[in-house]
Amino acid sequence: MKFFSLLSLILIITLSSCSSVRVASDYDKQANFDGYKSYAFFKPGIDKAEISDLDKKRILRAIEADMAAKGFSKSENPDVLVSIFTKTKENVNVYQNNFGFGYGWGWNPWFWGAGQNTVSRTTEGTLYIDLIDASKKELIWQGMGTAALTKNVDRKQEKMNQIVTAILEKYPPQAR
């Protein structure tokens, strides 16, 4: 029974770690972040993002919601321009499963089967959100979030919201 409790704990930890977003940010220490109140999307930068137009829409919707929650308004004459950049990579993990039953030889007197391998493939995506001072045309803040992506169309917007929110939690930057 202890074995199944341990297996359940490992499975829960693994699944919860897959749903997390790793974030980082950097910023221009000379920028006056209190002066930025409006934004617009920087179309040339967004057009270069190598993802589907549907995924771009999902990301932009999530950014709009988070920017509004931070008190920003969308504007034709913005204080900041918002651009995105994406990268993806496929992770391949091979696990050796030693589940079975019976007595055998080896490091442990309870030998659990042998040589059954499981291959797991996940796609990990990294989203960069750049905030550019519209008047100076200079990058003032960049946030980055990396997470496992989902192929489930019904959950894609939820996942994009989670990633964008985690990134924009770092804005405005706090003095370090």
ROVOKE-419396 format. One record per residue: residue in one letter; x, y, z of N, C-alpha, C, O in turn. Coordinates in steps of 0.1 Angstrom, whole numbers, plus 5000, padded with zeros to 4 digits. Layout:
N
aXYZXYZXYZXYZ...
END
This chain:
176
m500849885000500050005000500950135000500550234994k502050125007502950235007503450274993503650384990f503650164985504150184972503250274964503650364957f501950244965500950314957500750454962500450544954s500950474975500950614981502050694975501950814971l503250634975504450704969504250734955504550834950l503750634947503450654933502450764931502650844921s501450774938500450884937501051014940500751114933l501951024950502551144954503451194942503551314939i504251104937505151134925504351184913504751284907l503251124911502351164899501751304902501751374892i501351334914500751464917501851574915501551674909i503051544920504151644919504451664904504651774900t504551554897504851564882503851644875504151734867l502551614877501451694871501451834875501151924866s501651864887501652004892502752084886502652204883s503952014885505052084879504952114864505452214859c504152034857503852054843502952174841503052234830s502152214851501252324849501752454853501152554851s502952454858503552584863504152664851504552604841v504352794853504952884844506252934850506152994861r507352924844508552974848508753114842508653134830v508853214850508953354845510153424849510853394859a510553524841511653614844511353754837510553754828s511953854842511753984836513054074837513854044846d513154174829514254264829513654394825512654404818y514354504829513754634826514854744826515954724831d514554854820515354974820515155054833514155104835k516255054841516155124854515855274853515555334863q516155334841515955474839514555514835514155624835a513755414831512355434827511455474838511555424849n510555564835509555614845508255534843507455574835f508155424849506955334847505655394851504555354847d505655494860504455564865503855644854502655674854g504655684844504155764833503455694822502855754813y503455564822502855484811501455444815501255374825k500455484807499055464810498355404798497255344800s498855414786498155364774499055274766500355284767y498455194758499255104750498655074736497455104734a499355024727498954964715499854854711500954844716f499354764703500154654699501054694687500654764679f502254644688503254674678503154564667503754464668k502354594657502054494646503254434639503354314637p504254514636505454454629506154344638506554244632g506154364650506754264659505854144661506354034661i504654164662503654054664503553974651503453854652d503654034640503553964627504753864626504653764619k505853894632507053814631506953684640507753594638a506053684650505953574659505553454651504553454643e506353344652506153224644505153124651505453014655i503853174652502753084657501553114649501553204640s500553034650499353054642498653184646498853234657d497853234636497153354639496153334650495853434657l495653214651494653184662495353194676494853254685d496553144677497353154689497753294692497753344704k498053374682498353514684497153584690497253664699k495953554684494753624689494553584704494153674712r494853464708494653414722495553494731495253544741i496853504726497853584734497453724736497453784747l497053794724496653934725495453954734495354054741r494453864733493253874742493753874757493253954765a494653784760495153774774495853894778495753944789i496653944769497454074772496454184774496654264783e495454204765494454304767493754304781493654404787a493454184785492754164798493654204809493254274818d494954164809495854194819496254344820496354394830m496454394808496754544807495554624813495854724820a494354584809493154664814493154644830492854744837a493454524835493454504849494454594856494354624868k495554624849496654714855496354864853497154944856g495154894847494755034845495155094832495055214830f495755014823496155064810494855074800493954994802s494855164791493855174781494555164767495655214765k493755104758494255084745494155224738493155294740s495055264730495055404724495655404710496555324707e495255504702495855534689497155604691498055604682n497255674702498555754705499055704719498955764729p499655574719500055514731501355564738502155614731d501455534751502655554758503655444755504855464754v503155324754503955204752503355114741502155114738l504355054734503954954723504254814729505254794736v503354724726503454584731503754494720503054494710s504854424721505254324711505354184717505554174729i505354084709505553944714506553874705506753914694f507153774711508053684704507853554710507753544723t507953444702507753314708508753214703509353234693k509053114712509953004708509252874713508552874724t509452764706509052634711510152534710511052544702k510052434719510952324718510252194723509352204732e510552084717509951964721510851894730512051874728n510351844741511051774751510651624750509551594749v511651544749511451394749512051334761513251344764n511251264769511651204781511451054780510351004775v512450974784512350824784512350784798513250814805y511350714802511250654816511350504815510750444807q512150454824512150304825511150264836511250304848n510150184832509150134841509550004846509849914838n509649984859510049864865508849804873509049754884f507749814867506549764874506249614870506349584858g505849534879505649394876505449334890505149394900f505749204890505649134903506649014903507048974893g506948974915507748854916509048884924509448994926y509748774927510948784934512148764924511948684915g513148844925514248824916515548874921515648904933w516548894912517848934916518049074912517449124903g519049144919519349284916519649354928519949294939w519449484928519749574940518749544951519049564962n517549514947516449494957515949354955515749304944p515649284966515149144965513749144958513349034953w513049254958511749254952511949314938511949434936f512049224928512349264914510949294908510049214908w510949414902509649454896509749464880509949574875g509649354874509649344859511049404854511949424862a511049424841512349474836512149534822511349494814g512949644820513149694807511949754799511949764787q510849794806509749854799509950004799509950064810n510050064787510350204786509150274781508350224773t508950394786507850484781508450614776509350674783v508050654765508550774759507450884760506250864756s507750994765506851104767507351224759508551264761r506451284751506851404743505951524748504751514748t506551634751505851754754506451874747507651874744t505551964744506052084737506052194747505052224754e507252254749507352364758507452494750508252504741g506652594754506752724747507252834756507052834768t507952924750508353044757507753164750507853184738l507153254758506553374753507253494759507453504771y507753584750508353704755507353814752506753824741i507153904762506254024760507254144762507854164773d507354224752508154344752507254464753506254484746l507654554762507054694763508054794758509154794763i507654864748508554964741508055104744506855134741d508855194748508455334750508155384736508955384727a506855434734506455464720507155594715507355604703s507455684723508055814718509555794716510055854706k510255714724511655694722512055574713513155554708k511055484711511255364704512355274710513155214703e512255264724513255194731512555084740511555114746l513154974741512654864749512854914764513954944768i511754904772511754944786511554834795511954834807w510854724790510554614799510354484790509854494780q510854374795510654244789510354144799511054124809g509254074796508853954805508953834797508653834785m509253724803509353594796508753484805508953484817g507953404798507353294805507453164797507253164785t507853054804507952924797507052824804507052814817a506352744796505452644802505152534791505352554779a504652424796504252314787502952364780502152424786l502852334767501752384759500752264758501052154760t499552304756498452204754498052204739498052304733k497652084734497152074721495552074721494952074711n495052064733493652064735493052204732493252304740v492352214721491852344716490952414727490952534728d490252334734489352394744490052454756489452534763r491352414758492052464769493152574765493852624774k493352594752494452684748494252824753495252884758q493052884753492953024758493253024773493853114778e492752924780493052914795494552914797495052984806k495252834789496752824791497452954787498352994794m496953014776497553144773497353254784498253324787n496153254789495853344800496753324812497253414818q496953194815497853164826499253214824499853264833i499753184812501153224809501253384809502253434815v500353454802500453594801500253654815501053754819t499353614823499153664837500453644845500853734852a501053524844502253504852503353604848504153654856i503453624835504553714830504253864835505053924840l502953904832502654044836502554074851502454184855e502553964859502653994873503954064877504054124887k504954044868506254114871506254254867507254324869y505154304861505054444857504054524866503054464869p504354644870505554714868506654654877506454594887p507954674873509054624880509154684894508954804896q509554604904509754654917511254684919512054604913a511654784926513054814928513754694934513254634943r514854654928515654544933516754584942517454494947
END
